[in-house]
Amino acid sequence: MAKTFREWNVEQAWLLPPSVLDFVPADHLAHFVRDTVREQLDLTQILSGYEQEERGYPPYHPVMMVALLLYAYCQGVYSSRRIARACEERVDFMAVTGMNRPDFRTISDFRKRHLQALGDLFVQVLKLCRGAGLVSLGHVALDGTKIKANASKHKAMSYGRMNEAERRLRQEVRGWFEKAAAADAAEDREHADRQGDELPDWVADKQRRIEKIREARVALEAEAQAQDRAAPKPKAQRNFTDADSHIMKSGANYLQGYNAQAAVDEKAQIIVAQSLSNNAADAPALEPMVRQIKTNLGRQARELSADAGYSSEGNLAVLVRHKVRPYIATGRQRHGDKSATSRSNRQLGPRVSAMRARLARAGRRSRYRLRKQLPEPVFGQIKQARSFRQFLLRGLQSVQGEWSLICTVHNLLKLAKAKRRG
């Protein structure tokens, strides 16, 4: 007796059209993101931009576009082309869009147009997390991570090399013009129907490169003047692709990128404050981040831990003023070398010395141990689980908005996980 299989007829017409609600299971993340955006987020800032637009074909619904972007980021899909393809091929994306299929330019333009408003959703989602009981503000850990810019470090040039390269290129172009002038008569005979003085492509490229180098050099000189320096340092660099990004040390390597900051609450690894800069140092970020915690949630954290990159007399004083108990590493010290410890303590300020003594007394029981348990897993989830290792946009302001969107999605996923458990 032959085996019986279930019917498979790809040409079968459906009597009734399917509902997008049935494309994925009822507890699927796609439903959660779509419904959260529709029912719980205030998108007035985005919607108001369309009130005066009456001409042309009606645009895709902005609420749908916001839900699409947030869901795509939850899935680790960041490219506008990949998002557009997913709208055509993946039923989970169709459950979000209602089978709308915006093309990649529409998605890209929407993200650029509303990037600031999308970044501002961070606070709204954070408050939803607090309402769900995922934020305690008992202990918050602060850390930074370096993320690659949408630019190669090989496209950067130091101020010293700029001056040298500009002189060399000008000499090459000048030499070509001198040769061209000497050959004018012969070229006139050869190019009867042309002027004979058209620039070859390679000369035009060199001229464009001279202009880019000159612009970068002028920008570095302006930065030096703003910092009350007579001239830029010879090693000061500027990237031709993303001028706001800087070369930074990340682990044992260097990258062209930005310094992303996150303050993470101990209860459910919710990001309660976030920022991004092109300053490789972490210490300047502490005070703005502490202030942002209070602004975002209306009250301050009781404790804050951070690594030695944030250690300074000024930062410890900031935490005292905000009534936050600090647990900040003060640097490495050799095990068992008591003379070196006492000598280094004399070189430290009183607040840093007291901080070192407090951490030493507590040992492994110190609350400082929470620092590694909070931000580092969050950065791991962002970079490894969701594959966000490089920014798509360029320029400090755009990248700040992109980082805010990434942090919003992290909190949204934590909220979805808590809702499923509940």
Sequence and secondary structure as in RCSB ss.txt:
>XXXX:A:sequence
MAKTFREWNVEQAWLLPPSVLDFVPADHLAHFVRDTVREQLDLTQILSGYEQEERGYPPYHPVMMVALLLYAYCQ
GVYSSRRIARACEERVDFMAVTGMNRPDFRTISDFRKRHLQALGDLFVQVLKLCRGAGLVSLGHVALDGTKIKAN
ASKHKAMSYGRMNEAERRLRQEVRGWFEKAAAADAAEDREHADRQGDELPDWVADKQRRIEKIREARVALEAEAQ
AQDRAAPKPKAQRNFTDADSHIMKSGANYLQGYNAQAAVDEKAQIIVAQSLSNNAADAPALEPMVRQIKTNLGRQ
ARELSADAGYSSEGNLAVLVRHKVRPYIATGRQRHGDKSATSRSNRQLGPRVSAMRARLARAGRRSRYRLRKQLP
EPVFGQIKQARSFRQFLLRGLQSVQGEWSLICTVHNLLKLAKAKRRG
>XXXX:A:secstr
         TT   SS   GGGSS TT HHHHHHHHHHHH   HHHHGGGTT  SSS    HHHHHHHHHHHHHT
T   HHHHHHHHHH HHHHHHHTT    HHHHHHHHHHTHHHHHHHHHHHHHHHHHTT    SEEEEEEEEEE S
S GGGEEEHHHHHHHHHHHHHHHHHHHHHHHHTHHHHHHH TTS S    HHHHHHHHHHHHHHHHHHHHHHHHH
HTT SS  TT EEESS TT EEEEETTEEEEEEEEEEEEETTT  EEEEEEES S SGGGHHHHHHHHHHHHSS 
 SEEEE GGG  HHHHHHHHHTT EEEE      TT HHHHHHHHHHS HHHHHHHHHHHHHGGGSGGGHHHHTH
HHHHHIIIIIS   B SS SHHHHHHHHHHHHHHHHHHHHHHHHHH 
